[in-house]
Amino acid sequence: MSKSLRLTCAVLLAAALFAAGYVTAQNKFNTPGTIIHISLIKWKAGVSDADKQKALDGVRDMAAQIPGIKNVWLKATRMQPRDYHAAFVIEFENRDAAEAYAEHPVHAEWSKFFLSIREASISPQITN
């Protein structure tokens, strides 16, 4: 094998290894069609820690009773805006499940308590 052929093969091999490494290192992610409901909560002054926990536990209880809820998240690790105190997230299987949740009697009952102890909340829903 000639020197120039060996050099060409070495360059091609190096380029192939570089390309393979680049492709392998690419971040992999999905864009699911589920609905994500995010609620940021500002509690009223004087609300007890027990009532705050009762409201968040109620989200878990609703998930067990309302069809179409896939996942819940109940622990905020960072809050923005900073004057909000807590957050939760509910993932719905689809738009129909999100709409059924909003009208479900279990949600209506939980909402009575929640609205009595929250000063404000922000609740967008997001999907792809």
Buried (B, 14 or more C-beta within 10 A) or exposed (E): EEEEEEEEEEEEEEEEEEEEEEEEEEEEEEEEEBBBBBBBBBBEEEBEEEBBEBBBEBBEBBBEEBEBBBEBBBEBEEBEEEEBBBBBBBBBBBBEBBEBBEEBEBBEEBEEEBEEBBEEBEEEBEEE
